[in-house]
Amino acid sequence: MSLVVLISGRGSNLQAIVQAGLPVVAVISNRADAAGLEYARKRGLATTVVPHKDFATREAFDEALAREIDRHAPRAVANAGFMRILTPGFVARYAVRIVNIHPSLLPAFPGLDTHARALAAGVKLHGCTVHFVTADLDGGPIIAQAAVPVLADDTVAALAARVLRQEHVLYPRALAWLLGGKLVILDGRVRVEDPDEKQFLFAPDA
């Protein structure tokens, strides 16, 4: 069992995944300046940069990315702050093996600026979602979610920080289920084949 992690930035979820002891074999980024690459190198992990600006089309970039992933023959691929919209062909290649963590309680607030949008909408709960990646942006089957309360005096930064702490708890847990073969998709819904595992977390004091 092994895991390839895709990043574009600081790699805080990458760090949580590694620190949880999951079998990361490689870290790939579309940006050479992604801070998470330095963390990966210090941990002795294989790193590769596939600059998306070097390719004329999304399809060409995704093909090059797939070649790098396949060199490691991973059981699963984790998007951890990987800021690229993947093509349907790429997603199909890794169907039910590629997952993402999104900073909202999907299906609410797909896409960008989730924390600002949550505050503007006046929601009382916000959080994060781990889901399988499909051709629908942030629309794949939901594996697990974690929620935090939205406080009356919240700022975007404060809310984002509380959600991020839950991301660091939730993502390694969901990836461990996937790597352990514990996930079953039935009629678009994901179930964990372990009665002791919880697919929803609530952190009232986060």
Secondary structure as GFF3:
##gff-version 3
##sequence-region A 1 206
A	DSSP	beta_strand	3	7	.	.	.	ID=ss1
A	DSSP	alpha_helix	12	19	.	.	.	ID=ss2
A	DSSP	beta_strand	24	29	.	.	.	ID=ss3
A	DSSP	alpha_helix	35	42	.	.	.	ID=ss4
A	DSSP	beta_strand	46	49	.	.	.	ID=ss5
A	DSSP	three_ten_helix	52	54	.	.	.	ID=ss6
A	DSSP	alpha_helix	58	70	.	.	.	ID=ss7
A	DSSP	beta_strand	76	79	.	.	.	ID=ss8
A	DSSP	alpha_helix	88	93	.	.	.	ID=ss9
A	DSSP	beta_strand	98	102	.	.	.	ID=ss10
A	DSSP	alpha_helix	114	121	.	.	.	ID=ss11
A	DSSP	beta_strand	125	132	.	.	.	ID=ss12
A	DSSP	beta_strand	142	149	.	.	.	ID=ss13
A	DSSP	alpha_helix	156	179	.	.	.	ID=ss14
A	DSSP	beta_strand	183	186	.	.	.	ID=ss15
A	DSSP	beta_strand	189	192	.	.	.	ID=ss16
A	DSSP	beta_strand	200	202	.	.	.	ID=ss17
###
